[in-house]
Amino acid sequence: MSSLAFEIGFDHYRFSLPLDIARFHEEHRQQIRYGYDAAIMQKASRKTPDLYEKKLMIIRDRALVKSLEVSITTEDLSAKLKETKGCCPITLQPFTFAENDATDWSVDRIDNSCGYHRNNIVIVSVIANQAKSDLDLPGMIKVALGKVATRDLLSEREWWRMTRFYYRRMNTLKPLCLCLLLSESQALYDQIVFTQLFRIKDKSAKAFLKHLEKYSDKETVMKAAKLTQRRVYHRAEMSVNVLYDSPKLYAWIKSFIAAINAHRAEFDPLLLECLFA
């Protein structure tokens, strides 16, 4: 942290920023002063910070206050921003650079227990960053499923998009018990299983249905899939009403869910893949 404090002091001189050290912990203030004085003694060239230098300065200041490590560079920030193609992956809105706008670009740490490292940061909008806050992956999934009340910063669709985005980047360190969560929302549970019967060509759906055949009759699973295809194409919609209008198909779905719940430890990861991969 002392080297980070020194760099912050040095950069405050280099970028002609006021040296306001009151917001930093007492233990870091002297190193900040040393960095600032070193820049003066070395007659460091002064300049106006560009987009990435300014953002990195903000990140370093925040990291020092929170005792977080910082190893990213302006080149890392530039590369990460280019990956987004100028749009927030959560809201799909173009980034702004006006400062203090909800659509401004911001740097989020994927794992909040770690610092600002190249593999632990993504670029999202300010409002998406605020909505995620300190949520881990299970927390986001619960919000997406409507199991946790949260501020109305994002729409339901954006929460699902956020969960899919971070699902590819986060590790689940504790069991989620997804089947139990879905059992509290039967219509959603029905819809998810129904959807997999329609998406039989998708990799995640194939894996799910193949596993389902272990605990349900294979022929029944295939018949249910074929009936689902016919009904969806005939009605031209994927609404759960298409399922409920068919007593035979609904009976099959209920039997499948009973089998899934009886072996939920095996189906939890398969359903996670179906929903968020």
C-alpha positions as CSV (number, residue, x, y, z in Angstrom):
1,M,0.0,0.0,0.0
2,S,2.9,2.4,0.7
3,S,4.1,2.2,-3.0
4,L,0.5,2.9,-4.1
5,A,0.3,5.9,-1.8
6,F,3.6,7.2,-3.2
7,E,2.4,6.8,-6.8
8,I,-0.8,8.6,-5.9
9,G,1.2,11.6,-4.5
10,F,3.5,11.6,-7.6
11,D,0.5,11.5,-10.0
12,H,-1.3,14.3,-8.2
13,Y,1.6,16.6,-9.0
14,R,2.1,15.2,-12.5
15,F,-1.6,15.8,-13.4
16,S,-1.8,19.2,-11.5
17,L,-4.4,17.9,-9.1
18,P,-4.9,19.3,-5.6
19,L,-3.2,17.3,-2.9
20,D,-6.3,16.6,-0.6
21,I,-5.1,13.8,1.7
22,A,-7.7,14.2,4.4
23,R,-9.8,11.3,2.8
24,F,-6.9,8.9,3.2
25,H,-6.0,6.9,6.3
26,E,-3.3,8.6,8.5
27,E,-0.9,5.7,7.8
28,H,-0.8,6.6,4.1
29,R,-0.6,10.3,4.2
30,Q,3.2,10.6,4.7
31,Q,3.9,8.4,1.7
32,I,1.5,10.5,-0.4
33,R,3.4,13.6,0.6
34,Y,6.7,11.9,-0.3
35,G,5.4,11.0,-3.7
36,Y,4.2,14.5,-4.4
37,D,7.6,16.0,-3.2
38,A,9.5,13.5,-5.3
39,A,7.7,14.6,-8.4
40,I,8.6,18.2,-7.6
41,M,12.2,17.3,-7.1
42,Q,12.4,15.3,-10.3
43,K,10.6,18.1,-12.1
44,A,8.1,15.6,-13.5
45,S,6.5,16.8,-16.7
46,R,3.0,18.0,-16.0
47,K,0.0,17.1,-18.3
48,T,-3.7,16.9,-18.4
49,P,-4.8,13.3,-17.7
50,D,-6.5,11.5,-20.6
51,L,-9.6,9.4,-20.2
52,Y,-7.8,6.3,-18.9
53,E,-5.3,8.1,-16.7
54,K,-8.1,10.0,-15.0
55,K,-10.0,6.8,-14.4
56,L,-7.0,5.0,-13.1
57,M,-6.3,7.9,-10.7
58,I,-9.9,7.5,-9.3
59,I,-9.4,3.8,-9.0
60,R,-6.1,4.1,-7.2
61,D,-7.5,6.6,-4.8
62,R,-10.5,4.4,-4.0
63,A,-8.3,1.3,-3.7
64,L,-6.0,3.0,-1.2
65,V,-8.9,4.0,1.0
66,K,-10.3,0.5,0.9
67,S,-6.8,-1.2,1.2
68,L,-7.1,-3.0,-2.1
69,E,-4.3,-3.9,-4.5
70,V,-4.1,-2.3,-7.9
71,S,-2.1,-3.8,-10.8
72,I,-4.1,-2.6,-13.8
73,T,-2.7,-0.1,-16.2
74,T,-4.2,2.5,-18.6
75,E,-3.6,-0.1,-21.4
76,D,-5.8,-2.6,-19.5
77,L,-8.6,-0.1,-19.2
78,S,-8.4,0.8,-22.9
79,A,-8.5,-2.9,-23.8
80,K,-11.4,-3.7,-21.5
81,L,-13.4,-0.7,-22.8
82,K,-12.8,-1.8,-26.4
83,E,-14.2,-5.3,-25.6
84,T,-17.6,-3.7,-24.8
85,K,-17.8,-2.0,-28.3
86,G,-18.9,1.2,-26.5
87,C,-22.1,-0.3,-24.9
88,C,-22.9,-1.5,-21.4
89,P,-23.2,-5.4,-21.5
90,I,-26.0,-5.1,-18.9
91,T,-28.2,-2.3,-20.1
92,L,-27.1,-2.3,-23.7
93,Q,-27.0,1.5,-23.6
94,P,-24.0,3.3,-25.2
95,F,-21.5,4.5,-22.6
96,T,-21.2,8.2,-21.8
97,F,-18.2,10.0,-20.4
98,A,-19.8,13.0,-18.9
99,E,-19.1,12.0,-15.2
100,N,-21.9,11.4,-12.7
101,D,-24.3,10.1,-15.3
102,A,-25.9,6.7,-14.9
103,T,-24.7,5.7,-18.3
104,D,-21.1,6.6,-17.7
105,W,-18.5,3.8,-18.1
106,S,-17.2,2.4,-14.8
107,V,-14.8,-0.3,-13.7
108,D,-16.3,-3.1,-11.6
109,R,-14.4,-5.8,-9.7
110,I,-15.9,-9.2,-10.6
111,D,-14.8,-10.7,-7.2
112,N,-15.3,-8.0,-4.6
113,S,-12.9,-9.8,-2.2
114,C,-10.0,-9.1,-4.7
115,G,-8.4,-5.9,-5.9
116,Y,-8.1,-4.3,-9.3
117,H,-6.4,-6.9,-11.4
118,R,-6.7,-7.3,-15.2
119,N,-8.6,-10.6,-14.9
120,N,-10.9,-9.2,-12.1
121,I,-12.3,-6.2,-13.8
122,V,-15.1,-5.5,-16.4
123,I,-16.4,-2.3,-17.8
124,V,-20.1,-1.7,-17.1
125,S,-22.3,1.4,-16.7
126,V,-22.5,3.2,-13.4
127,I,-26.1,2.1,-12.9
128,A,-25.2,-1.5,-13.5
129,N,-22.3,-1.2,-11.1
130,Q,-24.4,0.3,-8.4
131,A,-27.1,-2.4,-8.9
132,K,-24.6,-5.2,-8.6
133,S,-23.0,-3.5,-5.6
134,D,-21.4,-6.3,-3.5
135,L,-23.6,-9.1,-4.7
136,D,-22.0,-12.5,-5.4
137,L,-23.3,-14.8,-8.1
138,P,-25.9,-16.6,-5.9
139,G,-27.1,-13.2,-4.8
140,M,-27.6,-12.1,-8.4
141,I,-29.4,-15.3,-9.3
142,K,-31.8,-14.8,-6.4
143,V,-32.5,-11.3,-7.6
144,A,-33.1,-12.5,-11.1
145,L,-35.5,-15.1,-9.9
146,G,-37.3,-12.5,-7.8
147,K,-36.3,-14.1,-4.5
148,V,-34.6,-11.0,-3.1
149,A,-36.1,-7.5,-3.0
150,T,-33.7,-4.9,-4.4
151,R,-33.6,-1.3,-5.5
152,D,-35.4,-0.7,-8.8
153,L,-32.2,0.3,-10.7
154,L,-32.5,-2.3,-13.4
155,S,-35.4,-4.0,-15.2
156,E,-36.2,-7.7,-14.8
157,R,-34.6,-8.4,-18.2
158,E,-31.5,-6.4,-17.2
159,W,-31.1,-8.4,-14.0
160,W,-31.2,-11.7,-16.1
161,R,-28.7,-10.2,-18.5
162,M,-26.4,-9.2,-15.6
163,T,-26.6,-12.7,-14.1
164,R,-25.7,-14.3,-17.4
165,F,-22.8,-11.8,-17.9
166,Y,-21.3,-12.5,-14.5
167,Y,-22.1,-16.2,-14.6
168,R,-19.4,-16.7,-17.2
169,R,-16.9,-14.8,-15.1
170,M,-17.7,-15.6,-11.5
171,N,-17.1,-18.7,-9.5
172,T,-19.9,-20.2,-7.3
173,L,-18.2,-20.8,-4.0
174,K,-21.3,-22.1,-2.2
175,P,-24.2,-24.4,-3.3
176,L,-27.2,-22.4,-4.5
177,C,-30.0,-25.1,-4.3
178,L,-31.5,-23.7,-7.4
179,C,-34.2,-26.4,-7.6
180,L,-35.5,-25.4,-4.1
181,L,-35.6,-21.8,-5.2
182,L,-37.5,-22.7,-8.4
183,S,-40.0,-24.8,-6.4
184,E,-41.1,-21.6,-4.7
185,S,-42.1,-20.2,-8.2
186,Q,-43.9,-23.1,-9.8
187,A,-44.8,-21.2,-13.0
188,L,-41.2,-20.2,-13.6
189,Y,-40.1,-23.8,-12.9
190,D,-42.6,-25.1,-15.4
191,Q,-41.5,-22.6,-17.9
192,I,-37.9,-23.4,-17.6
193,V,-38.4,-27.2,-18.1
194,F,-40.8,-26.5,-20.9
195,T,-38.3,-24.3,-22.6
196,Q,-35.6,-27.0,-22.5
197,L,-38.0,-29.4,-24.3
198,F,-38.2,-26.8,-27.0
199,R,-34.5,-26.0,-27.2
200,I,-33.4,-29.6,-27.7
201,K,-30.6,-28.6,-30.1
202,D,-28.9,-26.3,-27.5
203,K,-25.9,-27.8,-25.8
204,S,-27.1,-27.0,-22.3
205,A,-30.7,-28.3,-23.0
206,K,-29.3,-31.5,-24.5
207,A,-27.2,-32.2,-21.4
208,F,-30.2,-31.5,-19.2
209,L,-32.6,-33.8,-21.1
210,K,-30.0,-36.6,-21.4
211,H,-29.7,-36.5,-17.6
212,L,-33.5,-36.3,-17.2
213,E,-33.7,-39.6,-19.2
214,K,-31.8,-41.3,-16.4
215,Y,-34.8,-40.8,-14.0
216,S,-37.7,-40.5,-16.4
217,D,-38.6,-42.8,-19.3
218,K,-36.5,-41.9,-22.3
219,E,-39.5,-42.4,-24.7
220,T,-41.6,-40.1,-22.6
221,V,-39.0,-37.3,-22.6
222,M,-38.8,-37.6,-26.4
223,K,-42.6,-37.5,-26.8
224,A,-42.8,-34.5,-24.5
225,A,-40.1,-32.7,-26.6
226,K,-42.0,-33.5,-29.9
227,L,-45.3,-32.3,-28.4
228,T,-43.6,-29.1,-27.2
229,Q,-42.2,-28.4,-30.7
230,R,-45.6,-28.9,-32.3
231,R,-47.5,-26.8,-29.8
232,V,-45.0,-23.9,-29.9
233,Y,-44.9,-23.8,-33.7
234,H,-48.6,-24.1,-33.9
235,R,-49.2,-21.2,-31.4
236,A,-46.1,-19.2,-32.4
237,E,-45.3,-18.4,-28.8
238,M,-43.3,-19.8,-25.9
239,S,-45.7,-18.6,-23.2
240,V,-46.3,-21.0,-20.3
241,N,-50.0,-21.0,-21.4
242,V,-49.0,-23.2,-24.3
243,L,-48.0,-25.7,-21.7
244,Y,-51.0,-25.3,-19.4
245,D,-53.4,-25.7,-22.3
246,S,-52.2,-29.3,-22.8
247,P,-53.1,-31.6,-19.9
248,K,-50.9,-34.4,-21.3
249,L,-47.8,-32.2,-21.7
250,Y,-48.4,-30.6,-18.3
251,A,-48.6,-34.0,-16.6
252,W,-45.3,-34.9,-18.1
253,I,-43.7,-31.7,-17.0
254,K,-44.9,-32.3,-13.4
255,S,-43.5,-35.8,-13.5
256,F,-40.1,-34.4,-14.8
257,I,-40.0,-31.8,-12.1
258,A,-40.7,-34.4,-9.4
259,A,-37.7,-36.4,-10.8
260,I,-35.5,-33.3,-10.8
261,N,-36.4,-32.4,-7.2
262,A,-35.6,-36.0,-6.1
263,H,-32.1,-35.6,-7.5
264,R,-31.6,-31.8,-7.2
265,A,-27.9,-31.9,-6.4
266,E,-27.3,-33.4,-9.8
267,F,-29.7,-31.1,-11.6
268,D,-28.8,-27.8,-9.9
269,P,-25.6,-27.2,-12.1
270,L,-27.5,-28.4,-15.2
271,L,-30.3,-25.9,-14.7
272,L,-27.8,-23.2,-14.0
273,E,-26.2,-23.9,-17.4
274,C,-29.6,-23.8,-19.1
275,L,-30.5,-20.5,-17.5
276,F,-27.3,-18.5,-17.5
277,A,-24.6,-20.1,-19.8
